[in-house]
């Protein structure tokens, strides 16, 4: 089941951008370590690292593309070297796996250098749609050759751009005035799923008019009165979507059966 409001194309595009970004940073880090190997352990300088790495990137299909991040298509140069690491000897960082070498940057200039953008201002580039409520993140490369995901930036920290990510997941296009269009079934929330039976009939999330963060309620009482969605073609009825505990979705009407709201007879 896809996250609400997210298409398969969204997931594929986001994963492709992240994977390419990771590969770019891996190749830049490998080149920087090769440079250090040939220069007494000294890493490239902050004011010349593009030129310093050029010799070690000549085997790439398009060396210039390695300096750009696909999640920032308007920037020719999408990465910066950590100014506190550049020009230093690798031996200084032996055993320290958390030292950032390259990070994503909006400076958009050759030989960009500065502090790693881990906690500073500016919206992050990548979206993890499965954890969109946590915000967005940047990809970072470490001195020890590891490449990973930087800390999430909470939605409020990134301004309007990050809020839109959260909005796509928590809003319904059929209710454009609602920022929180769904609710969790209060009878199910907090319970151990292994203790519940008939997962394909128990409602987990439902469309709601509560319009508050962390909305929870009774799907029979707190669902959208009258239904949000028009029936298909000649169907005069209106419907709400519900998500069941097994991950399936349906427009099926619901009735109460022995506790948690459950799917009625088909």
WOCOR-V716322 format. One record per residue. RES is the residue in one small letter. PSI is psi in degrees with one decimal (* if undefined). Layout:
<<RES:PSI> <RES:PSI>>
This chain:
<<x:134.1> <x:153.2> <x:147.6> <x:133.6> <x:5.4> <x:132.6> <x:165.4> <x:-36.2> <x:-37.9> <x:-46.8> <x:-42.3> <x:-43.8> <x:-43.9> <x:-40.8> <x:-39.0> <x:-43.8> <x:-43.8> <x:-43.5> <x:-41.8> <x:-40.6> <x:-44.2> <x:-44.9> <x:-40.4> <x:-48.2> <x:-33.1> <x:-42.5> <x:-38.3> <x:-41.5> <x:-41.6> <x:-42.2> <x:-40.2> <x:-37.8> <x:-35.5> <x:-40.4> <x:-45.2> <x:-39.9> <x:-38.1> <x:-1.6> <x:43.9> <x:23.7> <x:-2.7> <x:129.0> <x:161.4> <x:150.7> <x:154.4> <x:-31.0> <x:5.7> <x:18.9> <x:-29.1> <x:-48.8> <x:-37.5> <x:-34.1> <x:-12.9> <x:-43.7> <x:-29.3> <x:2.3> <x:6.2> <x:-20.2> <x:-7.6> <x:147.5> <x:-39.2> <x:88.8> <x:-37.7> <x:-30.2> <x:-21.0> <x:-17.4> <x:-1.3> <x:146.7> <x:127.2> <x:-19.1> <x:-5.1> <x:68.2> <x:-17.4> <x:-6.5> <x:130.0> <x:-31.5> <x:112.4> <x:1.8> <x:158.2> <x:152.0> <x:147.6> <x:115.1> <x:-19.5> <x:-5.2> <x:-36.0> <x:136.2> <x:-5.2> <x:166.2> <x:136.2> <x:-30.0> <x:-25.2> <x:-21.7> <x:13.4> <x:130.3> <x:2.8> <x:91.4> <x:-6.1> <x:14.5> <x:116.8> <x:132.9> <x:-51.4> <x:145.0> <x:165.9> <x:146.2> <x:149.0> <x:10.0> <x:-32.7> <x:54.0> <x:151.6> <x:148.2> <x:34.1> <x:136.8> <x:148.3> <x:-177.0> <x:148.4> <x:137.6> <x:78.5> <x:-42.6> <x:1.7> <x:-175.4> <x:171.3> <x:134.7> <x:141.9> <x:166.0> <x:-33.1> <x:144.7> <x:127.4> <x:97.3> <x:-22.5> <x:-19.6> <x:38.6> <x:-28.7> <x:-21.2> <x:-18.0> <x:-151.6> <x:171.7> <x:160.9> <x:158.9> <x:138.7> <x:151.7> <x:137.6> <x:160.4> <x:-31.8> <x:10.1> <x:-5.6> <x:144.4> <x:130.2> <x:-170.6> <x:128.7> <x:175.7> <x:148.1> <x:143.4> <x:118.3> <x:148.5> <x:-40.8> <x:-24.3> <x:-25.0> <x:-0.5> <x:-158.9> <x:-35.7> <x:-42.1> <x:-33.0> <x:-32.4> <x:-30.7> <x:-47.0> <x:-38.5> <x:-36.5> <x:-30.7> <x:-37.2> <x:-6.1> <x:160.7> <x:130.6> <x:-18.9> <x:-5.4> <x:67.9> <x:-18.4> <x:-3.8> <x:128.3> <x:-20.4> <x:95.5> <x:-2.1> <x:159.8> <x:156.1> <x:147.4> <x:112.9> <x:-23.9> <x:-14.6> <x:-33.8> <x:133.2> <x:-6.1> <x:156.8> <x:119.1> <x:-28.8> <x:-16.6> <x:-5.6> <x:145.0> <x:170.2> <x:51.9> <x:-27.0> <x:-1.9> <x:-12.4> <x:123.4> <x:131.4> <x:-53.6> <x:148.4> <x:158.2> <x:137.9> <x:153.1> <x:8.5> <x:-38.9> <x:46.6> <x:153.6> <x:146.6> <x:36.6> <x:135.0> <x:142.7> <x:-163.4> <x:118.9> <x:-31.4> <x:-32.0> <x:-36.6> <x:6.6> <x:170.8> <x:117.2> <x:127.4> <x:-14.3> <x:142.6> <x:-28.6> <x:133.7> <x:142.8> <x:159.0> <x:133.2> <x:-112.6> <x:6.6> <x:115.8> <x:-8.0> <x:163.9> <x:153.5> <x:160.3> <x:148.7> <x:145.8> <x:152.9> <x:131.5> <x:165.8> <x:-22.4> <x:3.5> <x:-6.4> <x:158.1> <x:158.3> <x:159.2> <x:6.7> <x:139.0> <x:152.3> <x:151.3> <x:161.3> <x:124.9> <x:106.1> <x:58.9> <x:-121.3> <x:147.4> <x:130.6> <x:159.3> <x:135.8> <x:-178.7> <x:139.4> <x:*>>
